[in-house]
């Protein structure tokens, strides 16, 4: 009996020692109903799958989103964070909300998936092209949001002013499907990974369409703002939208600081690349992701450990 107790004690000591030796890190994401939160969960799931060999434990934290994540990564409160590529660009170069305070220690790990701007409209509104928003009630986005910022850039490129609208709404994205159903608005901007439950909810409540945003004026946006890229919201993403929709958007980028552990960075990149098919099946937003696209849309330098691993597997020369 004493021998059995001694063995149990030794076993508990070994488990405790193992846990103490493990390294823990956290990924900041966004709201639990968005795409950032399950994305952080997907990454942690794959990293933790290899915990016996990497001795790492990854966890996810729901946060206020891109700007919060940059600030928290740079202050050391978070190890990594998911951030829109436009926010990465502004943070690294000291622009917009980071005016005069460039974060030159910010580093990219990978560009995960595209977030494309959707102008969701009720079919009854008669909005078939971007210029048709004049005289309509359009929810541009809540102040400071990526929806508002990109929506206004699109408006500017197409010669549309807020004053041209019957109403320029400031609702948050979660409030918009109900507002559209109740005819309080005719349409709303939402920049997100597709498909998303938000737009599906709207499409299940009333006939909707998503307006194409394309042409030379979009080309001009891309020349002026290097962090944007063209993309397609695939046919069948939403009920009633029976064609590919052309738009533009940003990338959801995983970032850390230059001080981030090489071991952790390599473990993240390795986990995604080694389990790539499994990763792509963890969320519909990853459907169009390729190994090569993980390196597209980065607006801060790669972390050295990430760069080294991409070179090791032949994705970088």
Backbone torsions as a table, in degrees:
resi	resn	phi	psi	omega
1	UNK	NA	-44.1	179.0
2	UNK	-62.7	-38.0	179.6
3	UNK	-63.4	-41.8	179.9
4	UNK	-63.3	-42.7	179.3
5	UNK	-64.4	-37.9	179.3
6	UNK	-64.7	-40.9	178.7
7	UNK	-64.7	-41.4	177.8
8	UNK	-62.3	-41.3	179.7
9	UNK	-64.4	-41.3	178.9
10	UNK	-65.0	-40.9	179.1
11	UNK	-62.7	-44.3	179.3
12	UNK	-63.2	-38.9	179.4
13	UNK	-64.3	-40.6	179.7
14	UNK	-65.7	-41.3	178.3
15	UNK	-63.0	-45.2	179.7
16	UNK	-61.3	-43.2	179.9
17	UNK	-63.0	-39.0	179.8
18	UNK	-63.4	-43.4	-179.6
19	UNK	-65.8	-38.6	-179.6
20	UNK	-65.1	-32.9	-177.7
21	UNK	-78.7	-20.2	-178.3
22	UNK	-65.7	146.6	176.6
23	UNK	-103.0	131.3	-178.5
24	UNK	-106.9	141.8	172.5
25	UNK	-144.9	158.2	-173.2
26	UNK	-125.1	140.7	174.7
27	UNK	-109.3	120.5	174.4
28	UNK	-79.9	139.1	-173.0
29	UNK	-125.4	-109.4	-179.8
30	UNK	-160.5	-154.9	177.9
31	UNK	-66.8	152.8	-174.5
32	UNK	-68.1	-18.2	179.9
33	UNK	-93.7	-3.6	-179.6
34	UNK	-88.6	-165.0	-178.5
35	UNK	-95.6	-23.9	-179.2
36	UNK	-63.4	-41.1	-175.6
37	UNK	-63.5	-52.1	176.5
38	UNK	-65.6	-25.0	176.7
39	UNK	-66.9	-44.9	175.2
40	UNK	-59.8	-40.3	178.6
41	UNK	-63.8	-38.8	179.3
42	UNK	-64.2	-43.3	179.4
43	UNK	-63.7	-46.9	-179.3
44	UNK	-62.8	-38.0	179.9
45	UNK	-58.7	-43.3	-178.0
46	UNK	-74.3	-36.3	176.7
47	UNK	-66.2	-46.2	-177.3
48	UNK	-68.4	-22.4	176.2
49	UNK	-60.2	-28.7	-178.5
50	UNK	-102.9	21.6	-172.9
51	UNK	-61.9	-26.5	-179.9
52	UNK	-68.1	-26.7	-179.4
53	UNK	-102.0	-34.0	-178.0
54	UNK	-94.9	-13.8	179.8
55	UNK	54.2	36.6	178.5
56	UNK	-116.3	150.1	175.8
57	UNK	-128.6	118.7	-177.8
58	UNK	-106.0	136.5	177.2
59	UNK	-132.6	161.7	-175.6
60	UNK	-114.3	142.2	175.4
61	UNK	-124.7	127.7	173.9
62	UNK	-74.6	129.7	-175.1
63	UNK	-134.2	-174.8	177.9
64	UNK	-79.5	0.3	175.1
65	UNK	107.5	-156.3	-165.9
66	UNK	-55.2	-56.1	-175.6
67	UNK	-63.2	-43.6	177.7
68	UNK	-59.1	-43.8	-176.8
69	UNK	-64.4	-42.1	177.4
70	UNK	-59.6	-50.8	-177.5
71	UNK	-61.0	-38.9	-178.1
72	UNK	-73.2	-35.7	175.8
73	UNK	-65.3	-44.4	-177.6
74	UNK	-68.9	-27.8	178.9
75	UNK	-86.8	-9.1	-179.7
76	UNK	88.8	3.5	179.0
77	UNK	-73.4	-30.0	174.6
78	UNK	-121.2	150.4	176.5
79	UNK	-82.7	-41.4	-179.3
80	UNK	-141.9	164.4	178.4
81	UNK	-155.0	151.1	173.5
82	UNK	-91.9	129.2	-170.9
83	UNK	-143.1	139.5	174.1
84	UNK	-62.3	142.4	-176.1
85	UNK	-63.1	-28.7	176.9
86	UNK	-68.8	-36.9	177.6
87	UNK	-69.0	-38.1	175.5
88	UNK	-59.2	-46.4	-179.6
89	UNK	-59.8	-48.6	-178.6
90	UNK	-65.5	-39.5	-179.4
91	UNK	-66.4	-44.3	-178.1
92	UNK	-66.2	-35.6	-175.3
93	UNK	-99.3	0.7	177.4
94	UNK	70.0	46.1	-178.2
95	UNK	-117.4	165.8	175.0
96	UNK	54.0	-121.5	-177.4
97	UNK	-66.7	-11.6	179.5
98	UNK	-110.6	22.8	-176.2
99	UNK	-49.5	123.1	176.8
100	UNK	76.1	1.8	-178.9
101	UNK	-130.5	67.8	-179.7
102	UNK	-63.5	138.5	178.5
103	UNK	-102.0	78.6	-174.3
104	UNK	-73.1	-7.6	176.1
105	UNK	-94.0	2.2	178.4
106	UNK	-71.7	136.5	-177.9
107	UNK	-132.7	142.2	176.3
108	UNK	-86.1	146.2	172.2
109	UNK	-109.1	-45.7	175.4
110	UNK	-168.5	153.5	171.5
111	UNK	-94.1	115.9	-166.6
112	UNK	-83.0	-56.9	-177.0
113	UNK	-153.7	161.0	179.5
114	UNK	-80.7	142.7	172.1
115	UNK	-114.1	109.2	-174.3
116	UNK	-103.8	141.9	179.6
117	UNK	-73.8	125.8	176.0
118	UNK	-113.8	126.3	169.0
119	UNK	-97.5	97.4	-177.3
120	UNK	-87.9	125.2	-177.5
121	UNK	-131.5	153.0	171.4
122	UNK	-75.7	140.7	179.8
123	UNK	-63.1	-27.3	179.3
124	UNK	-69.6	-15.7	-177.3
125	UNK	-71.7	-22.6	-177.3
126	UNK	78.4	13.7	178.8
127	UNK	-87.6	110.6	-178.9
128	UNK	-112.9	-20.2	177.5
129	UNK	-143.3	165.9	-171.6
130	UNK	-58.9	-36.1	-178.1
131	UNK	-66.9	-18.6	-178.2
132	UNK	-72.7	-5.2	-179.1
133	UNK	-72.0	-16.9	-179.3
134	UNK	-59.9	130.2	-178.8
135	UNK	81.7	5.9	-179.0
136	UNK	-110.1	165.6	178.4
137	UNK	-95.1	103.8	-175.5
138	UNK	-116.7	128.0	174.6
139	UNK	-83.6	102.3	-178.2
140	UNK	-69.8	-37.8	178.4
141	UNK	140.7	156.9	178.3
142	UNK	-68.6	145.1	-175.2
143	UNK	-53.4	131.3	178.3
144	UNK	87.9	-4.1	-178.3
145	UNK	-82.1	159.5	174.8
146	UNK	-65.2	-30.2	177.5
147	UNK	-60.8	-48.9	-179.6
148	UNK	-64.1	-46.8	-175.9
149	UNK	-59.9	-48.8	-177.6
150	UNK	-73.6	-37.8	177.5
151	UNK	-58.7	-42.5	-179.9
152	UNK	-70.2	-33.3	175.7
153	UNK	-64.3	-41.8	177.6
154	UNK	-64.6	-45.9	177.7
155	UNK	-56.3	-46.9	-178.5
156	UNK	-60.3	-42.3	-179.2
157	UNK	-64.4	-32.6	-178.7
158	UNK	-95.7	9.2	176.6
159	UNK	72.0	30.3	-178.7
160	UNK	-109.9	133.9	177.3
161	UNK	-109.1	157.1	175.6
162	UNK	-56.0	-36.2	-178.7
163	UNK	-67.5	-14.4	176.4
164	UNK	-76.9	-15.6	-178.5
165	UNK	-86.6	152.2	172.2
166	UNK	-70.0	-30.3	178.5
167	UNK	-157.9	133.1	174.7
168	UNK	-107.8	98.8	-174.6
169	UNK	-74.1	156.0	-179.7
170	UNK	-126.3	25.9	179.4
171	UNK	-70.3	154.9	171.3
172	UNK	-76.2	160.1	-177.7
173	UNK	-56.2	-43.0	-179.6
174	UNK	-62.1	-22.0	-179.5
175	UNK	-82.7	-14.4	-168.9
176	UNK	-74.1	-40.7	-180.0
177	UNK	-56.0	-44.0	178.5
178	UNK	-66.9	-39.8	179.2
179	UNK	-63.5	-36.9	178.1
180	UNK	-67.2	-43.9	179.1
181	UNK	-61.6	-39.5	-177.8
182	UNK	-83.5	3.8	178.0
183	UNK	64.4	23.6	174.5
184	UNK	-77.4	-22.9	174.4
185	UNK	-136.5	158.6	176.3
186	UNK	-96.9	-18.6	-178.7
187	UNK	-171.9	167.6	178.5
188	UNK	-152.3	150.0	175.2
189	UNK	-88.3	139.6	174.0
190	UNK	-150.5	117.7	178.1
191	UNK	-101.3	116.7	-168.6
192	UNK	-161.9	165.3	169.7
193	UNK	-75.3	138.1	-175.2
194	UNK	-111.5	146.0	-0.9
195	UNK	-78.2	159.3	177.8
196	UNK	-131.8	145.8	-178.3
197	UNK	-60.6	-30.0	-178.9
198	UNK	-57.0	-52.7	-176.9
199	UNK	-74.4	-32.5	175.3
200	UNK	-61.7	-41.7	177.8
201	UNK	-60.5	-43.4	178.5
202	UNK	-62.2	-44.7	-177.2
203	UNK	-67.9	-26.0	177.3
204	UNK	-81.5	-12.7	-178.1
205	UNK	-96.0	-29.1	-178.5
206	UNK	-162.6	160.6	177.6
207	UNK	-66.1	125.2	-179.5
208	UNK	-127.3	165.2	172.3
209	UNK	-137.7	163.0	173.6
210	UNK	-120.4	125.8	-172.0
211	UNK	-80.5	134.4	174.9
212	UNK	-65.8	137.7	173.2
213	UNK	-123.5	99.1	-172.7
214	UNK	-154.8	176.8	176.7
215	UNK	105.0	-171.8	-176.0
216	UNK	-61.0	-31.9	-178.3
217	UNK	-69.6	-30.3	174.4
218	UNK	-71.9	-38.5	175.9
219	UNK	-57.6	-38.7	179.6
220	UNK	-66.5	-36.6	176.9
221	UNK	-61.6	-44.6	-177.9
222	UNK	-64.8	-32.8	177.4
223	UNK	-69.1	-37.2	-176.6
224	UNK	-80.1	-35.5	-176.0
225	UNK	-122.0	96.7	-171.8
226	UNK	-67.0	-13.5	-178.5
227	UNK	-85.3	-6.5	176.2
228	UNK	-90.0	156.5	176.2
229	UNK	-148.3	153.4	176.0
230	UNK	-74.3	157.1	176.6
231	UNK	-164.1	172.9	-178.9
232	UNK	-127.7	131.2	169.9
233	UNK	-87.9	110.8	-169.2
234	UNK	-63.6	145.5	172.5
235	UNK	-52.0	138.1	179.1
236	UNK	89.4	-1.2	178.6
237	UNK	-66.2	-31.7	-176.4
238	UNK	-138.7	145.8	177.4
239	UNK	-56.8	131.0	176.2
240	UNK	87.5	-10.8	178.1
241	UNK	-102.6	93.2	-167.8
242	UNK	-100.2	33.2	178.2
243	UNK	-152.4	161.9	170.6
244	UNK	-67.9	135.8	179.1
245	UNK	-108.3	126.3	179.2
246	UNK	-87.7	135.5	178.4
247	UNK	-155.5	-167.0	175.6
248	UNK	-137.9	163.5	179.7
249	UNK	-174.9	-160.8	-177.3
250	UNK	-122.8	-179.2	174.7
251	UNK	-108.9	146.7	168.1
252	UNK	-83.9	115.6	-173.1
253	UNK	-113.0	135.7	173.1
254	UNK	-88.9	123.2	-178.1
255	UNK	-123.2	159.2	171.0
256	UNK	-143.9	-169.3	174.9
257	UNK	-103.5	168.8	178.3
258	UNK	-62.6	-18.9	-179.5
259	UNK	-88.9	-2.3	-179.6
260	UNK	-59.4	141.4	-178.1
261	UNK	-57.7	127.9	176.5
262	UNK	-56.8	-39.6	-178.7
263	UNK	-61.5	-44.0	-179.0
264	UNK	-68.3	-44.1	-179.8
265	UNK	-61.2	-47.6	179.9
266	UNK	-62.5	-38.6	-179.5
267	UNK	-63.0	-39.1	179.3
268	UNK	-65.5	-51.5	-177.7
269	UNK	-62.3	-43.9	-179.6
270	UNK	-62.9	-42.5	-178.3
271	UNK	-61.4	-41.3	-179.7
272	UNK	-69.6	-48.4	-176.7
273	UNK	-68.3	-37.6	-179.0
274	UNK	-73.7	-22.1	-178.0
275	UNK	-124.0	40.5	-167.6
276	UNK	-63.4	-43.6	179.8
277	UNK	-64.2	-40.3	176.7
278	UNK	-63.1	-42.8	178.9
279	UNK	-58.3	-46.9	-177.1
280	UNK	-62.2	-24.2	-179.5
281	UNK	-88.6	-2.1	-176.8
282	UNK	-81.2	-17.3	177.2
283	UNK	-159.4	140.6	179.9
284	UNK	-59.4	-25.7	-178.9
285	UNK	-66.5	-16.3	-178.1
286	UNK	-91.2	3.4	-173.5
287	UNK	-55.4	-40.8	-176.0
288	UNK	-91.5	1.9	-176.0
289	UNK	-74.2	136.7	172.0
290	UNK	-121.4	165.7	177.2
291	UNK	-60.7	-37.1	179.5
292	UNK	-67.0	-35.8	-177.2
293	UNK	-69.9	-14.7	175.7
294	UNK	-63.5	-17.4	-178.6
295	UNK	-108.2	8.2	-178.6
296	UNK	-103.4	136.3	177.7
297	UNK	87.1	18.2	178.1
298	UNK	-84.0	126.0	-177.4
299	UNK	-116.7	13.3	167.3
300	UNK	-134.0	153.2	-177.7
301	UNK	-58.1	151.1	175.1
302	UNK	-67.1	143.9	170.6
303	UNK	-63.8	137.9	-177.1
304	UNK	-52.5	-38.5	-179.1
305	UNK	-68.6	-35.7	176.6
306	UNK	-67.8	-46.4	179.8
307	UNK	-58.4	-42.5	-179.1
308	UNK	-63.3	-40.0	-178.3
309	UNK	-72.5	-38.4	176.6
310	UNK	-61.8	-37.3	176.7
311	UNK	-67.4	-39.8	-178.9
312	UNK	-60.2	-36.5	-177.1
313	UNK	-96.1	3.0	173.9
314	UNK	87.6	10.8	178.1
315	UNK	-82.5	-20.1	175.6
316	UNK	-128.2	145.6	175.7
317	UNK	-88.5	NA	NA
